[in-house]
């Protein structure tokens, strides 16, 4: 579902006038979405990670490396204490947004300030989102993106932004299901 979530997020950003790069490889990792928009002599730069699960079965963030047990999955669904969740979120945020390779890649694209965001569907443990938000990462719900992607191809004020981008067909399918009462 993450690929579809990335497509919806990219369509949403494109309609807001952002140029996007999806799946940028950095070392062994990947940046889900980079978005850049030029507006009134200013440059807005955003780095988004996307996880759009509808039926999550575990945590977003793996168990902290120092607490992993041999033979147990890093995404073990066993209930974690809040201090462990906080530590796992800190490691995840550092890996996804703050590690040196990713920071250098963003700086090469644009040396200015980057807004950081996490686009998310449903979560099994909402306390993770609280800690992610407290880390300075903007939380954006995929449901709000879908609501914002109206079939009118315009922004909330009705101002024409963009006819459509690569995810337009997916958005049309989502709205068709909604009209049929399937969503």
N, C-alpha and C positions, 0 to 999 in steps of 0.2 A: 504493500500500500504506500510505502514511502515514495516510490517513483511517481505514483499518481498525485500524491500530496505535493511533491516538488513541481509537477506540471501545473497544478492549480495555483500554487504560490507564484510560480514564474509568470503565468498568465495575469494574475492579479497585479504583480509588479510592472509588467509590460504595459498594462492598461493605465497605470499611474505614471507612465512616461519613463520608467527605468530601463536602461540597457542591462541585460542580465547575462551572467555566465553560470551555467549549472554544471556541477560535478568537476570542479577544478581540482586536479591532482596536485597534492603537495606531499612530497616524500612518500610514505606508505599510506597516507590518509587522503581525504577528499573533503573539500568544502562544498556543501550542498548547493548554496546559492550566493552569488555576489551580485549586488545591484548598484548601479551608479546612475544618477540623474543630475543633469545640469539645469539649475533654475535660478534666474535672476543673478547671474555672476557668482553663484554658489554651486558647490558640488556636494551632493548628498551621496554618501557611500554606506552601504549596508551589507552585513554578512549574516546570512540566515542558515541555521540548521533546521532540518525538517524531520519530524516523526509523526506520521498521521494515522496511527493505528486506531481502528474502530473498536476492536476487542482486545485491549492489552491484557497480557497474562503475567507480566512481571514488571520490574522497575525499568525506568529509562536509563539510569546510570548503573554501570556494573559495580559489584562489590569492590571496595577499595583494595588495591593490590596487597597491602600489608595484612588484610584480614581474610584473604581468600584461603579456602581449605582445599587441599589436594582432592581431586575427584569431584569437586562441586563446581557447578557452572557459575561464572561470574555474574550471571543474570538470574541466579537462584531466586525463586519466588518466596522463599521463607521470609517472614516478617522481620524487618530490621529496626533496631532502635534509632531514634532521631539523630544521635551523634554520628552513627554509622552512615545514615542517609546524607547528613551534612557533608561528611568527608567524601562520600562517593560522588556527590554533586560537585564538590570542589575539584576533584580529579577530572571529572567529565568536562567541566567548564574549561579547565586548563588545557585539556587535550583538544577539545573542539574549537576553542576560540583564542586561547592565550599562549599556546606553545610558540616557540621561537620561529619555526618554519612557517606556520600559518600567519603570524604577525608580519614576518618579512615579505611573504607573498602579497599580503594586503598592501603593505607599504610600497612595494614595487608598482602595484597598480595605481595607487594614489597615496601620497604621503600624509594626507590630512587625517582627520578624525573619522573613524568608522563606527556606525551604530551596529550593535550586536543584537540579534533576535533569534528566538526559538519558536518555530511554527509547529504546533502540536495538535493532535486529534484528542482522543480520549486517553486518560491515564488511570492506572490502577492505584497509584499512590500520589495524591495531589500535593502532599507535603514536599515532594521533590520539586514541583513547580514553584512553591514558595521560596525554597532555597535558591533555585536557579534565578528567579526574579531578584532576590536579594543580592545576587552576584553581579547585578547590573545588566542582565540579559532581559530584553523585552520579550514577554510572552504573548504570542499571537495565536489565537484559536483558529484552526482550519475551518470550523463552522462559521466564524465571522468572515473569513475570506470568501467562502461560498456565498454568504449573504451579500457581500459587497460586489460580487461578480454578477451584476444584474444582466439580463439578456438585452438591455438597452445599449450596452457597450459605452456607457458614460459613467461619470462619477456621481456622487450623491446629489450634486446640485443640478445634474442633467447636462453638464458641459461635456461635449464630445472630447474624449481623450484619444482613443485608438479604436479602430474598427474591430480588431481582434488580433490575436497572436497565435502561437503554436498550440496553445491549450484550449482554443475556442471550441473545438468539437467536444472535448471532455466537459466543458462547462455546459454546453447545450444538452449533453446527455444527462448531467446532474439535474438540470432544470426540467427536462422531459420526465424524469422519474418523479420529481417533486409534484409536477402537475398531474401525474397519474396516481398520486397518493402512495407511491412506493417508498418515499423517504419521509 
